[in-house]
Amino acid sequence: MDPLLEELQKTLRAAAEGMTVDELRRHPEGKWCAAEILEHLYLSYTGTIKGLERVLGSGKPTITEPTLTQRFGTFVVMRFNYLPEGRKAPKNTQPRGLPVERVRAEAEEKIAEMDAAIEKCEEKLGRGKLLDHPILGPLTGAQWRKFHLVHGRHHGKQIRRLRESVVTG
């Protein structure tokens, strides 16, 4: 597996380590709980997998011309490893109440599946842009891996803060 996605698996495992299902479901008013954050991440992996499977099925990248805003966003994420706060998640990645046990059990598996799908696309289509991200626009396989690591770190910090608030609160 790609080292970036191995790091992503470790980051998420460490973030929620030792949290019970009840602790994963606690949250401040108006904010997602750790279970919802994990589900959001899980849905982002399954969404990426589905998109890449469509690319493989069609035999060509599914990309559009990036806007200036998308180019800037991609630059910030890739160059500075930074994901801005306060953005609303795309609809298909918003939590919908999947069982936390399922999400926890399958998240690492989905990361590995996503890595394999990226690799298949790269083998078949090369290392150019493969698929549009809903906010950042067209990304290469390497950029998809990096995005998911930066995204996972961003939310891993949130989960750790929630875990600490459960312990101290």
C-alpha positions in Angstrom: 0.0 0.0 0.0 1.1 3.6 -0.6 2.9 5.1 2.4 0.5 8.1 2.5 -2.5 5.8 2.9 -0.7 3.6 5.4 -0.2 6.8 7.4 -3.8 7.7 7.0 -4.9 4.3 8.5 -2.6 4.8 11.5 -3.8 8.4 12.0 -7.4 7.4 12.2 -6.7 4.3 14.3 -4.8 6.4 16.8 -7.4 9.2 16.8 -10.3 7.1 18.0 -8.2 4.6 20.0 -9.9 3.4 23.1 -13.2 5.3 22.5 -16.4 3.4 23.3 -19.4 3.6 21.0 -21.1 6.0 23.5 -18.0 8.2 23.6 -17.9 8.2 19.8 -21.5 9.5 19.7 -21.0 12.4 22.2 -20.7 15.9 20.7 -20.9 19.5 21.4 -24.2 21.3 20.4 -24.4 21.7 16.6 -21.2 19.8 15.8 -20.5 16.3 14.5 -19.5 13.6 17.0 -16.5 11.4 16.4 -18.8 8.7 14.9 -20.1 11.1 12.4 -16.6 12.3 11.5 -15.5 8.7 10.9 -18.6 8.1 8.8 -17.9 11.2 6.8 -14.3 9.9 6.1 -15.7 6.5 5.3 -18.1 7.9 2.8 -15.4 10.0 1.2 -13.4 6.8 0.6 -16.3 4.9 -0.8 -17.2 7.9 -3.0 -13.6 8.0 -4.3 -13.7 4.3 -5.0 -17.0 4.6 -6.9 -15.6 7.5 -9.0 -12.4 5.6 -9.8 -14.4 2.5 -10.8 -16.4 4.6 -13.2 -13.1 5.9 -14.6 -11.9 2.4 -15.1 -15.1 1.3 -16.6 -15.1 4.1 -19.2 -11.4 3.7 -19.9 -10.8 7.5 -19.6 -10.5 10.1 -16.9 -13.6 11.9 -15.7 -12.3 15.5 -15.4 -13.2 19.0 -16.1 -11.1 22.1 -16.6 -10.2 23.4 -13.1 -11.3 26.9 -12.1 -8.9 29.3 -10.5 -10.5 28.6 -7.1 -10.0 24.9 -7.5 -6.4 25.4 -8.6 -5.7 27.5 -5.5 -7.5 25.0 -3.2 -5.4 22.2 -4.7 -2.2 24.2 -4.2 -3.0 24.9 -0.6 -3.9 21.3 0.2 -0.9 19.7 -1.7 1.7 22.3 -0.8 0.9 23.3 2.7 -0.9 20.1 3.9 -3.8 22.3 5.0 -7.5 21.9 4.8 -9.5 25.1 5.7 -12.0 24.9 8.5 -15.7 25.6 8.1 -16.4 24.1 4.7 -19.7 22.2 4.3 -19.0 18.6 3.3 -20.3 17.5 -0.1 -23.8 15.9 0.3 -22.6 12.4 -0.6 -20.1 12.5 2.3 -22.4 13.9 5.0 -23.2 11.4 7.8 -26.4 9.5 7.4 -26.4 7.3 10.5 -24.4 4.2 9.4 -23.6 1.9 12.4 -20.4 3.2 14.0 -19.3 -0.4 14.5 -19.5 -1.0 10.7 -17.7 2.3 9.9 -14.9 1.5 12.4 -14.5 -2.1 11.1 -14.5 -1.2 7.4 -12.7 2.2 7.2 -9.1 0.8 7.0 -10.4 -1.8 4.4 -11.9 1.0 2.3 -8.6 2.9 2.4 -6.8 -0.1 1.1 -9.5 -0.6 -1.6 -9.2 3.0 -2.6 -5.4 2.7 -2.9 -5.9 -0.4 -5.2 -8.4 1.5 -7.3 -6.0 4.5 -7.7 -3.2 2.1 -8.6 -5.4 0.4 -11.3 -6.3 3.7 -12.8 -2.7 4.8 -12.9 -1.7 1.5 -14.6 -4.4 1.8 -17.2 -4.4 5.6 -17.8 -1.1 6.9 -16.6 -0.3 9.3 -13.8 -2.2 12.3 -15.1 -5.5 13.7 -13.8 -8.0 10.9 -13.2 -11.1 12.2 -11.5 -12.7 15.5 -10.3 -12.8 16.1 -6.6 -16.1 17.9 -5.8 -14.3 21.0 -4.4 -10.7 20.8 -5.6 -11.5 19.7 -9.2 -9.3 17.2 -11.2 -6.7 15.3 -9.3 -4.0 12.8 -10.1 -3.7 9.5 -8.2 -0.9 10.9 -6.1 -3.0 14.0 -5.4 -6.0 11.8 -4.3 -3.8 10.0 -1.9 -2.4 13.2 -0.5 -5.8 14.8 -0.2 -7.1 11.9 1.8 -4.2 12.0 4.1 -4.5 15.8 4.7 -8.3 15.3 5.1 -7.8 12.4 7.5 -5.3 14.4 9.6 -7.7 17.4 9.7 -10.5 15.2 11.0 -8.2 13.1 13.2 -7.4 16.3 15.2 -11.1 16.9 15.7 -11.6 13.3 16.9 -8.7 13.6 19.3 -10.2 16.9 20.7 -13.5 15.1 21.2 -11.8 12.2 22.9 -10.0 14.5 25.2 -13.2 16.4 26.0 -14.9 13.1 27.0 -12.0 12.3 29.3 -11.8 15.7 30.9 -15.5 16.6 30.6 
